[in-house]
Amino acid sequence: MNITRPASSAADDLRERFRAVRAESLALTASLSAEDQCIQSMPDASPSKWHLAHTTWFFETVLLQPHAAGYRVFDPRFHFLFNSYYEALGPRHPRPQRGLLTRPSLDEVHAYRRHVDEAVLALLETDAECDRPAIEAIVTLGLHHEQQHQELIVTDILHALSCNPLLSAYRAAPGPALRLATTPAAMQWLARPGGMVEIGHRGPGFAFDNETPRHAALVQPHAIADRLVNGGEFAQFIADGGYQRPELWLSDGWAVVQAQGWRSPAYWLAPDDPRLSHQGPAAGWQVFGLHGVRPMAPEAPVAQLSFYEAAAYAEWAGARLPTEFEWEAAHDAPGITQMSGHVWQWTRSSYDPYPGFRPLAGIAAEYNGKFMVGQLVLRGGSVATPAGHTRPSYRNFFPPAARWQFSGLRLAKDL
């Protein structure tokens, strides 16, 4: 028989964290209609409803089925519908066709979440004959996994809304758009010494496998900017013909610019954009964001840039992008600002394994390592990143042409 014992403080904290993270996903989608939550605006994005179901599938498949005796699967068909990329778990619905999943309904997905949540909390509240450390490790991984999808819920629906001529806001604006009368502070260069620096996760606390092992990396003497590049500065790049000057661009980037017709960051709207005609003549660049269309704020960090655009701007500015090692080593440097909570910051580092990298065991082995090719590392965290989700060692990664995320740049240069 199972014997229930008083829960430890750590176990209580984990249950409360589980409730809070799961509730936050629902809160992020509460203002969206069922139609909003079913749309898929491009193959790289997923419907909000799919995110809600997939994060639930993760707990059901990775935690409950192997570890909860007598667990009843909510719907066996969901195993195929909501697997993302786990080859070891069998076939799955094609990613570009997630927007075709009008069924199951949103109500059924919510019921699925309730079913799984009850089972997870029951598992955490009992002292069954099971591997408690393994269960708590899976729950912790699952919560960080869900926080990644919370960010995707925001960025994916923003992309979908940007494709709609109405350009409706994701959430209500807190007030009218205000233009600051002050001039943004001039960018300062912080000199950094060369030498060996320690890189990667250290100490207690959660980290993804791609943040390990901690190791020494060699950096050359360099300088790093004390703040992010802002919209006003990027507008100067545009005005100087930045998108028409092939000498500023990497070859692949220039090909994308020509093929896609890029002339500005992803959600910037020129004053003559026909989607703005209903509101009368616009004065200067407008930007579509979480609060709808607002005047471009020159002092705000520029966002929705691809790696190609970030690298082209750096070339135009007579600088370069920092490596991820330079970025991490400078994280706590005196004078540095805007390291997290604004935009993800492109680095000049390929997404490669650290020396001695080993993926997580079991199903989670497919979580990060299989993507370590053809992508670039971003550091920091954005306005869409859940609070407390990132660390100085956190490594985000995307292909160089991706720009629907809140991604911007910080400059560096050699000394």
NORGIBEL-V839563 format. One record per helix or strand of 2 or more residues. SS is the DSSP state (a for helix, b for strand). FROM is the first residue (numbers start at 1). LEN is the number of residues. If there is no record, write none. Layout:
BEGIN
[[SS,FROM,LEN] [SS,FROM,LEN]]
END
This chain:
BEGIN
[[a,9,21] [a,36,3] [a,48,20] [a,78,4] [a,87,3] [a,95,6] [a,106,20] [a,132,31] [b,189,4] [b,195,5] [a,209,3] [b,215,5] [b,222,4] [a,231,9] [a,242,3] [a,246,3] [a,251,10] [b,268,2] [a,274,6] [b,286,4] [b,292,4] [a,307,10] [b,320,2] [a,324,6] [b,344,7] [a,362,5] [a,369,3] [b,376,4] [b,396,3] [b,407,2] [b,411,4]]
END
